[in-house]
Amino acid sequence: MSRSVDPRELLARLEQLEQVRSDEVGQSKRGFRRFVVRGDVMIEPVVRLGLEGEPVGGMLRDVGLGGIGFISPARYEPGTLVYVEMLVHGYTAARPVLVIRHCRQVEGDLCLAGGNFCAEPAQLLNLGVDPAALRCETGAEDVSGDFASPSEA
């Protein structure tokens, strides 16, 4: 792992941040209710056909139907696609793809980030959609493909 922080230190810093957290601002921008959850995460940026760089450890902050929040020693630009491996007792509980929506430095080298769950890049490639195109939010594109009509299935 390239950048690592002791999980106990992450948890302590996260607990300190929670003491000064203002939920009204975040809740007004969210489409779904969030639940406070603590757990280890490993974050890996996604590139066109694979992963870019080493995984970075972090701590899960909250989770909801539409996305998650976490704290990490790495900074991510909004629009970045990352795999977030959520660990429970050292085992992978989930590994969704996340589109980073916000990331801000909160203390020292730690950043508080959050984003929305999205489709798996490999699934998009199978449908003829370039996952790199997800970085642009200009609207839907028509993707031609050899798809059977639902009535023919």
Backbone as a printed PyTorch tensor [residue, N CA C, xyz], in Angstrom:
tensor([[[  0.8500,  -1.1770,   0.0000],
         [  0.0000,   0.0000,   0.0000],
         [  0.8900,   1.2320,   0.0000]],

        [[  0.6310,   2.1820,  -0.8630],
         [  1.5060,   3.3290,  -0.9970],
         [  1.3340,   4.3390,   0.1370]],

        [[  0.1320,   4.6870,   0.4820],
         [ -0.1120,   5.6400,   1.5600],
         [ -1.0040,   4.9690,   2.5830]],

        [[ -0.4850,   4.8590,   3.7930],
         [ -1.2270,   4.1520,   4.8120],
         [ -1.1980,   4.9250,   6.1190]],

        [[ -2.2940,   4.8930,   6.8230],
         [ -2.4080,   5.5000,   8.1350],
         [ -2.9830,   4.4330,   9.0470]],

        [[ -2.5010,   4.3900,  10.2700],
         [ -2.9980,   3.4260,  11.2460],
         [ -4.5220,   3.5690,  11.3750]],

        [[ -5.2760,   2.4670,  11.2220],
         [ -6.7420,   2.5480,  11.3120],
         [ -7.2380,   3.1690,  12.6210]],

        [[ -6.5370,   2.9240,  13.7150],
         [ -6.9510,   3.5230,  15.0020],
         [ -6.8260,   5.0410,  14.9530]],

        [[ -5.7660,   5.5290,  14.2840],
         [ -5.5790,   6.9680,  14.1360],
         [ -6.6740,   7.5580,  13.2490]],

        [[ -7.0030,   6.8650,  12.1510],
         [ -8.0880,   7.3330,  11.2750],
         [ -9.3990,   7.4100,  12.0390]],

        [[ -9.6840,   6.3720,  12.8210],
         [-10.9290,   6.3350,  13.5780],
         [-10.9720,   7.4730,  14.5990]],

        [[ -9.8640,   7.7250,  15.2880],
         [ -9.8160,   8.8070,  16.2670],
         [-10.0360,  10.1630,  15.5920]],

        [[ -9.3900,  10.3840,  14.4520],
         [ -9.5610,  11.6550,  13.7290],
         [-10.9840,  11.8060,  13.2120]],

        [[-11.5520,  10.7040,  12.7320],
         [-12.9230,  10.7390,  12.2250],
         [-13.8910,  11.0750,  13.3550]],

        [[-13.6850,  10.4860,  14.5170],
         [-14.5500,  10.7750,  15.6650],
         [-14.4530,  12.2470,  16.0540]],

        [[-13.2510,  12.8330,  15.9840],
         [-13.0850,  14.2560,  16.2770],
         [-13.8520,  15.1080,  15.2680]],

        [[-13.7620,  14.7360,  13.9890],
         [-14.4790,  15.4760,  12.9450],
         [-15.9810,  15.3980,  13.1400]],

        [[-16.4660,  14.2520,  13.5900],
         [-17.9060,  14.0720,  13.7860],
         [-18.4500,  15.0270,  14.8450]],

        [[-17.5940,  15.4330,  15.7980],
         [-18.0230,  16.3470,  16.8480],
         [-18.3670,  17.7290,  16.2970]],

        [[-17.7560,  18.1000,  15.1690],
         [-17.9920,  19.4290,  14.5870],
         [-18.7600,  19.3540,  13.2700]],

        [[-19.2910,  18.2020,  12.9450],
         [-19.9940,  17.9760,  11.6730],
         [-21.3420,  18.6850,  11.6470]],

        [[-21.6410,  19.2790,  10.5200],
         [-22.9350,  19.9140,  10.3100],
         [-23.7030,  19.0960,   9.2860]],

        [[-24.7030,  18.3520,   9.7370],
         [-25.4610,  17.4820,   8.8360],
         [-26.4240,  18.2350,   7.9300]],

        [[-26.8640,  19.4280,   8.3430],
         [-27.8680,  20.1170,   7.5420],
         [-27.3840,  20.3740,   6.1220]],

        [[-26.1280,  20.7850,   5.9660],
         [-25.6010,  21.1060,   4.6390],
         [-25.5230,  19.8470,   3.7880]],

        [[-24.9250,  18.7810,   4.3220],
         [-24.7720,  17.5350,   3.5710],
         [-26.1070,  16.8920,   3.2410]],

        [[-27.0180,  16.8680,   4.1980],
         [-28.3100,  16.2300,   3.9810],
         [-29.1050,  16.9260,   2.8870]],

        [[-28.9580,  18.2460,   2.7590],
         [-29.7330,  18.9650,   1.7530],
         [-29.2950,  18.5970,   0.3380]],

        [[-28.0670,  18.0860,   0.1740],
         [-27.5480,  17.7280,  -1.1430],
         [-27.7200,  16.2400,  -1.4530]],

        [[-28.0950,  15.4430,  -0.4880],
         [-28.1830,  14.0030,  -0.6690],
         [-29.5790,  13.5750,  -1.0620]],

        [[-29.6240,  12.5360,  -1.8960],
         [-30.9170,  11.9980,  -2.2950],
         [-31.4070,  10.9040,  -1.3640]],

        [[-30.5010,  10.3480,  -0.5290],
         [-30.8520,   9.2460,   0.3500],
         [-30.2870,   9.4920,   1.7440]],

        [[-30.9500,   8.9420,   2.7320],
         [-30.4990,   9.0400,   4.1110],
         [-29.1790,   8.2840,   4.2800]],

        [[-28.2620,   8.8190,   5.0600],
         [-26.9770,   8.1770,   5.3350],
         [-26.9780,   7.6170,   6.7560]],

        [[-26.2430,   6.5260,   6.9370],
         [-26.1020,   5.8940,   8.2350],
         [-24.6280,   5.8750,   8.6150]],

        [[-24.3230,   6.2530,   9.8530],
         [-22.9460,   6.2420,  10.3220],
         [-22.4890,   4.7890,  10.4150]],

        [[-21.3990,   4.4890,   9.7320],
         [-20.8150,   3.1470,   9.7220],
         [-19.3110,   3.3180,   9.8040]],

        [[-18.6750,   2.5260,  10.6330],
         [-17.2220,   2.5670,  10.7210],
         [-16.6700,   1.2450,  10.2170]],

        [[-15.6690,   1.3250,   9.3780],
         [-15.0360,   0.1270,   8.8560],
         [-13.8900,   0.5110,   7.9460]],

        [[-12.9600,  -0.4030,   7.7650],
         [-11.8160,  -0.1640,   6.8900],
         [-12.2520,  -0.1840,   5.4360]],

        [[-11.6180,   0.6570,   4.6330],
         [-11.8330,   0.6580,   3.1860],
         [-10.4780,   0.7200,   2.4950]],

        [[-10.4150,   0.1680,   1.2960],
         [ -9.2560,   0.2860,   0.4130],
         [ -9.7730,   0.9470,  -0.8500]],

        [[ -9.1200,   2.0290,  -1.2980],
         [ -9.5790,   2.7940,  -2.4480],
         [ -8.5720,   2.6530,  -3.5810]],

        [[ -9.0660,   2.2840,  -4.7770],
         [ -8.2190,   2.1230,  -5.9570],
         [ -8.8250,   2.8870,  -7.1260]],

        [[ -8.0990,   3.8680,  -7.6710],
         [ -8.6080,   4.5730,  -8.8560],
         [ -8.7670,   3.6330, -10.0460]],

        [[ -9.8110,   3.8530, -10.8270],
         [-10.1140,   3.0390, -12.0040],
         [ -9.6430,   3.7830, -13.2490]],

        [[ -9.0100,   3.0650, -14.1560],
         [ -8.6590,   3.6270, -15.4590],
         [ -9.4040,   2.8170, -16.5090]],

        [[ -9.2240,   3.1510, -17.7550],
         [-10.0150,   2.5420, -18.8370],
         [-10.1310,   1.0250, -18.7540]],

        [[ -9.0440,   0.3230, -18.6170],
         [ -9.1270,  -1.1390, -18.6020],
         [ -8.4280,  -1.7480, -17.3930]],

        [[ -8.4090,  -1.0620, -16.3120],
         [ -7.7600,  -1.6260, -15.1410],
         [ -7.6500,  -0.6280, -14.0130]],

        [[ -6.6970,  -0.8910, -13.1230],
         [ -6.5000,  -0.0450, -11.9600],
         [ -5.2740,   0.8230, -12.1620]],

        [[ -5.2490,   1.9350, -11.4820],
         [ -4.1450,   2.8860, -11.5970],
         [ -3.5620,   3.0980, -10.1970]],

        [[ -2.3030,   2.7580, -10.0150],
         [ -1.6620,   2.9960,  -8.7260],
         [ -1.9720,   1.9340,  -7.6930]],

        [[ -1.4740,   2.1730,  -6.5080],
         [ -1.6380,   1.2540,  -5.3910],
         [ -2.9030,   1.5850,  -4.6000]],

        [[ -3.4910,   0.5760,  -3.9520],
         [ -4.6380,   0.8590,  -3.0820],
         [ -4.2290,   1.7490,  -1.9170]],

        [[ -5.1410,   2.5710,  -1.4660],
         [ -4.9140,   3.4640,  -0.3330],
         [ -5.9310,   3.1170,   0.7420]],

        [[ -5.4610,   2.9510,   1.9660],
         [ -6.3590,   2.6260,   3.0690],
         [ -7.1280,   3.8420,   3.5420]],

        [[ -8.2620,   3.5980,   4.1520],
         [ -9.0880,   4.6600,   4.6930],
         [-10.0780,   4.1030,   5.6900]],

        [[-10.9840,   4.9540,   6.1420],
         [-12.0060,   4.5650,   7.1080],
         [-13.3630,   5.0300,   6.6020]],

        [[-14.3090,   4.1180,   6.5600],
         [-15.6780,   4.4270,   6.1560],
         [-16.2890,   5.3860,   7.1690]],

        [[-16.9910,   6.3870,   6.6740],
         [-17.6380,   7.3820,   7.5270],
         [-19.1430,   7.1340,   7.6170]],

        [[-19.7680,   7.0270,   6.4410],
         [-21.2040,   6.7740,   6.4040],
         [-21.5570,   6.1050,   5.0840]],

        [[-22.7480,   5.5140,   5.0710],
         [-23.1880,   4.7970,   3.8810],
         [-24.6900,   5.0170,   3.7040]],

        [[-25.1230,   5.0530,   2.4590],
         [-26.5360,   5.1890,   2.1410],
         [-26.8290,   4.4270,   0.8620]],

        [[-28.0390,   4.4630,   0.4320],
         [-28.4350,   3.7590,  -0.7800],
         [-27.7010,   4.2930,  -2.0020]],

        [[-27.3820,   5.5850,  -2.0080],
         [-26.7700,   6.1910,  -3.1840],
         [-25.2650,   6.3300,  -3.1590]],

        [[-24.6260,   6.1520,  -1.9910],
         [-23.1830,   6.3300,  -1.9470],
         [-22.6150,   6.2040,  -0.5580]],

        [[-21.3390,   6.6030,  -0.4310],
         [-20.6460,   6.5220,   0.8540],
         [-19.7840,   7.7580,   1.0680]],

        [[-19.3510,   7.9180,   2.3070],
         [-18.3640,   8.9120,   2.6720],
         [-17.2290,   8.2070,   3.3850]],

        [[-15.9900,   8.6970,   3.2090],
         [-14.8440,   8.0670,   3.8630],
         [-13.7500,   9.1000,   4.1010]],

        [[-12.8040,   8.7380,   4.9580],
         [-11.6350,   9.5720,   5.2270],
         [-10.4120,   8.7880,   4.7780]],

        [[ -9.4510,   9.4870,   4.1570],
         [ -8.3080,   8.8220,   3.5580],
         [ -7.1240,   9.7780,   3.4750]],

        [[ -5.8880,   9.2510,   3.4440],
         [ -4.7350,  10.1220,   3.2650],
         [ -4.4950,  10.5170,   1.8030]],

        [[ -5.3910,  10.1690,   0.9190],
         [ -5.2550,  10.5070,  -0.5040],
         [ -6.3200,  11.5140,  -0.9040]],

        [[ -5.9790,  12.3700,  -1.8600],
         [ -6.9320,  13.3540,  -2.3910],
         [ -7.4240,  12.8680,  -3.7450]],

        [[ -8.7260,  13.0070,  -3.9840],
         [ -9.3480,  12.5860,  -5.2470],
         [-10.0920,  13.7600,  -5.8540]],

        [[ -9.9110,  13.9490,  -7.1410],
         [-10.6310,  15.0010,  -7.8480],
         [-12.0830,  14.5800,  -8.0620]],

        [[-13.0410,  15.5060,  -7.9510],
         [-14.4210,  15.1680,  -8.2740],
         [-14.5070,  14.6070,  -9.6940]],

        [[-15.2920,  13.5540,  -9.8640],
         [-15.4300,  12.8850, -11.1510],
         [-14.5460,  11.6620, -11.2880]],

        [[-13.5820,  11.4880, -10.3820],
         [-12.7030,  10.3200, -10.4120],
         [-13.5050,   9.0660, -10.1020]],

        [[-13.2380,   8.0030, -10.8420],
         [-13.8590,   6.7030, -10.5730],
         [-12.9050,   5.8870,  -9.7140]],

        [[-13.4190,   5.3190,  -8.6200],
         [-12.6090,   4.4880,  -7.7390],
         [-13.3870,   3.2430,  -7.3440]],

        [[-12.6340,   2.1480,  -7.1420],
         [-13.2030,   0.9870,  -6.4670],
         [-13.0340,   1.2500,  -4.9820]],

        [[-14.0690,   0.9830,  -4.1970],
         [-13.9740,   1.1030,  -2.7430],
         [-14.2680,  -0.2730,  -2.1550]],

        [[-13.2120,  -0.8980,  -1.6820],
         [-13.3510,  -2.2200,  -1.0700],
         [-13.6810,  -2.0100,   0.4020]],

        [[-14.8820,  -2.4370,   0.8160],
         [-15.3180,  -2.2840,   2.1970],
         [-15.0490,  -3.5890,   2.9310]],

        [[-14.2910,  -3.4860,   4.0130],
         [-13.8500,  -4.6740,   4.7400],
         [-14.5820,  -4.8200,   6.0670]],

        [[-14.9780,  -6.0410,   6.3690],
         [-15.5800,  -6.3730,   7.6590],
         [-14.7700,  -7.5280,   8.2260]],

        [[-14.1500,  -7.2990,   9.3690],
         [-13.2860,  -8.3090,  10.0050],
         [-12.2140,  -8.8120,   9.0420]],

        [[-11.7010,  -7.9080,   8.2020],
         [-10.6300,  -8.2650,   7.2830],
         [-11.0780,  -8.9110,   5.9860]],

        [[-12.3760,  -9.1140,   5.8050],
         [-12.9050,  -9.7420,   4.5910],
         [-13.6990,  -8.7220,   3.7780]],

        [[-13.6550,  -8.8650,   2.4640],
         [-14.3740,  -7.9510,   1.5820],
         [-15.8770,  -8.1750,   1.6970]],

        [[-16.5900,  -7.1250,   2.1190],
         [-18.0480,  -7.1800,   2.2130],
         [-18.6840,  -6.6470,   0.9310]],

        [[-18.0200,  -5.6710,   0.3080],
         [-18.5200,  -5.0800,  -0.9340],
         [-17.3620,  -4.3730,  -1.6190]],

        [[-17.4600,  -4.2390,  -2.9420],
         [-16.4220,  -3.5420,  -3.7160],
         [-17.0830,  -2.7790,  -4.8650]],

        [[-17.8830,  -1.7710,  -4.5270],
         [-18.5570,  -1.0130,  -5.5820],
         [-17.6310,   0.0000,  -6.2440]],

        [[-18.0610,   0.4680,  -7.3970],
         [-17.3960,   1.5840,  -8.0620],
         [-18.0930,   2.8510,  -7.5830]],

        [[-17.2960,   3.8560,  -7.2900],
         [-17.8050,   5.1120,  -6.7640],
         [-17.3400,   6.2520,  -7.6620]],

        [[-18.2100,   7.2130,  -7.9270],
         [-17.8250,   8.4530,  -8.5940],
         [-17.6310,   9.4770,  -7.4830]],

        [[-16.4100,   9.9630,  -7.3320],
         [-16.1260,  10.9430,  -6.2830],
         [-16.8710,  12.2360,  -6.6070]],

        [[-17.6460,  12.7250,  -5.6480],
         [-18.4070,  13.9660,  -5.8270],
         [-17.7690,  15.1320,  -5.0790]],

        [[-17.1020,  14.8370,  -3.9590],
         [-16.4230,  15.8920,  -3.2020],
         [-15.2470,  15.2830,  -2.4600]],

        [[-14.2240,  16.1040,  -2.2380],
         [-13.0570,  15.6800,  -1.4770],
         [-12.3870,  16.9460,  -0.9520]],

        [[-12.2240,  17.0020,   0.3550],
         [-11.5770,  18.1860,   0.9240],
         [-10.6200,  17.7670,   2.0280]],

        [[ -9.5330,  18.4980,   2.1030],
         [ -8.5480,  18.2450,   3.1420],
         [ -9.1320,  18.7380,   4.4490]],

        [[ -9.0710,  17.8920,   5.4860],
         [ -9.6870,  18.2660,   6.7540],
         [ -8.6840,  18.4400,   7.8810]],

        [[ -7.5910,  17.7000,   7.8290],
         [ -6.6130,  17.7890,   8.9130],
         [ -5.3120,  17.1420,   8.4540]],

        [[ -4.2300,  17.8730,   8.5200],
         [ -2.9460,  17.3030,   8.1000],
         [ -3.0310,  16.7850,   6.6840]],

        [[ -2.7080,  15.5220,   6.5130],
         [ -2.7520,  14.9190,   5.1740],
         [ -4.0460,  14.1540,   4.9110]],

        [[ -5.0230,  14.2660,   5.7980],
         [ -6.2660,  13.5160,   5.6360],
         [ -7.3100,  14.2900,   4.8550]],

        [[ -8.0260,  13.5650,   4.0030],
         [ -9.1060,  14.1450,   3.2070],
         [-10.4090,  13.4240,   3.5010]],

        [[-11.4690,  14.1790,   3.5330],
         [-12.8140,  13.6480,   3.6850],
         [-13.4320,  13.6380,   2.2990]],

        [[-13.8630,  12.4690,   1.8420],
         [-14.3920,  12.3360,   0.4800],
         [-15.7250,  11.6150,   0.5040]],

        [[-16.4690,  11.7740,  -0.5620],
         [-17.7360,  11.0800,  -0.7020],
         [-18.1110,  10.9990,  -2.1590]],

        [[-18.9900,  10.0630,  -2.4490],
         [-19.4100,   9.9260,  -3.8250],
         [-20.6110,   9.0180,  -3.9740]],

        [[-20.9930,   8.8320,  -5.2300],
         [-22.1580,   8.0280,  -5.5820],
         [-21.7430,   6.6990,  -6.1970]],

        [[-22.5120,   5.6700,  -5.8830],
         [-22.2900,   4.3700,  -6.5060],
         [-22.6120,   4.4790,  -7.9910]],

        [[-21.9170,   3.6800,  -8.8200],
         [-22.2040,   3.6880, -10.2520],
         [-22.0100,   2.2950, -10.8280]],

        [[-22.2290,   2.1650, -12.1160],
         [-22.1190,   0.8690, -12.7970],
         [-20.6730,   0.4030, -12.8410]],

        [[-20.4670,  -0.9020, -12.8670],
         [-19.1480,  -1.5260, -13.0050],
         [-18.5780,  -1.2050, -14.3770]],

        [[-17.3300,  -0.7110, -14.4590],
         [-16.7330,  -0.4040, -15.7650],
         [-16.7240,  -1.5900, -16.7310]],

        [[-16.4510,  -2.7950, -16.2420],
         [-16.4310,  -3.9620, -17.1300],
         [-17.8100,  -4.2110, -17.7340]],

        [[-18.8600,  -3.9800, -16.9520],
         [-20.2170,  -4.1550, -17.4720],
         [-20.4980,  -3.1160, -18.5490]],

        [[-20.0230,  -1.8920, -18.3420],
         [-20.2310,  -0.8540, -19.3420],
         [-19.5010,  -1.1890, -20.6380]],

        [[-18.2700,  -1.6860, -20.5080],
         [-17.5190,  -2.0760, -21.7080],
         [-18.2740,  -3.1370, -22.4950]],

        [[-18.8840,  -4.0900, -21.7880],
         [-19.6690,  -5.1330, -22.4520],
         [-20.8640,  -4.5560, -23.2010]],

        [[-21.3280,  -3.3920, -22.7660],
         [-22.4600,  -2.7400, -23.4190],
         [-22.0210,  -1.7310, -24.4750]],

        [[-20.7080,  -1.5920, -24.6610],
         [-20.2050,  -0.6700, -25.6730],
         [-20.0130,   0.7480, -25.1870]],

        [[-19.9880,   0.9510, -23.8550],
         [-19.8000,   2.2780, -23.2900],
         [-18.3910,   2.3590, -22.7050]],

        [[-17.6320,   3.3760, -23.1020],
         [-16.2870,   3.5800, -22.5720],
         [-16.4120,   4.1560, -21.1580]],

        [[-15.9060,   3.4480, -20.1340],
         [-16.0200,   3.9620, -18.7620],
         [-15.3780,   5.3290, -18.5750]],

        [[-14.3680,   5.6560, -19.3760],
         [-13.7390,   6.9740, -19.2770],
         [-14.7420,   8.0800, -19.5990]],

        [[-15.7680,   7.7620, -20.3670],
         [-16.7830,   8.7510, -20.7250],
         [-17.6130,   9.1630, -19.5160]],

        [[-17.5930,   8.3670, -18.4660],
         [-18.3580,   8.6980, -17.2660],
         [-17.8130,   9.9300, -16.5600]],

        [[-16.5700,  10.2830, -16.8390],
         [-15.9690,  11.4460, -16.1950],
         [-16.6570,  12.7360, -16.6480]],

        [[-17.2910,  12.7020, -17.7920],
         [-17.9760,  13.8630, -18.3440],
         [-19.4600,  13.7550, -18.0310]],

        [[-20.0390,  14.8230, -17.4980],
         [-21.4500,  14.7860, -17.1240],
         [-22.2790,  15.6780, -18.0290]],

        [[-22.1220,  15.5230, -19.3410],
         [-22.8400,  16.3920, -20.2680],
         [-24.2020,  15.8340, -20.6590]],

        [[-24.5110,  14.6290, -20.2040],
         [-25.8080,  14.0590, -20.5250],
         [-25.6730,  12.6860, -21.1370]],

        [[-26.7790,  12.1040, -21.5030],
         [-26.7810,  10.7480, -22.0460],
         [-26.3590,  10.7570, -23.5010]],

        [[-25.6840,   9.6990, -23.8890],
         [-25.2810,   9.5250, -25.2780],
         [-25.9760,   8.2980, -25.8410]],

        [[-26.2030,   8.3090, -27.1280],
         [-26.7780,   7.1470, -27.7920],
         [-25.6390,   6.1660, -28.0770]],

        [[-25.7720,   4.9550, -27.5670],
         [-24.7500,   3.9290, -27.7810],
         [-25.3570,   2.8670, -28.6850]],

        [[-24.7790,   2.7260, -29.8700],
         [-25.2950,   1.6980, -30.7640],
         [-24.7150,   0.3640, -30.3340]],

        [[-25.5210,  -0.6570, -30.3330],
         [-25.0770,  -1.9900, -29.9370],
         [-25.9570,  -3.0330, -30.5820]],

        [[-25.5000,  -4.2540, -30.5270],
         [-26.2450,  -5.3520, -31.0940],
         [-27.1020,  -5.9730, -29.9950]],

        [[-28.1900,  -5.2890, -29.6420],
         [-29.0320,  -5.7150, -28.5390],
         [-30.3630,  -6.2330, -29.0650]],

        [[-30.8320,  -7.3060, -28.4650],
         [-32.1340,  -7.8500, -28.8260],
         [-33.2280,  -7.0330, -28.1530]],

        [[-34.3380,  -6.9130, -28.8140],
         [-35.4880,  -6.2260, -28.2450],
         [-36.0210,  -7.0580, -27.0730]],

        [[-36.5190,  -6.4150, -26.0150],
         [-37.0830,  -7.1750, -24.9030],
         [-38.2070,  -8.1120, -25.3350]],

        [[-38.9350,  -7.7290, -26.3810],
         [-40.0380,  -8.5850, -26.8560],
         [-39.5080,  -9.8480, -27.5540]],

        [[-38.2470,  -9.8050, -28.0510],
         [-37.6630, -10.9560, -28.7080],
         [-37.0120, -11.9270, -27.7500]],

        [[-36.8130, -11.4910, -26.5070],
         [-36.0980, -12.3370, -25.5330],
         [-36.9120, -13.5030, -25.0580]]])
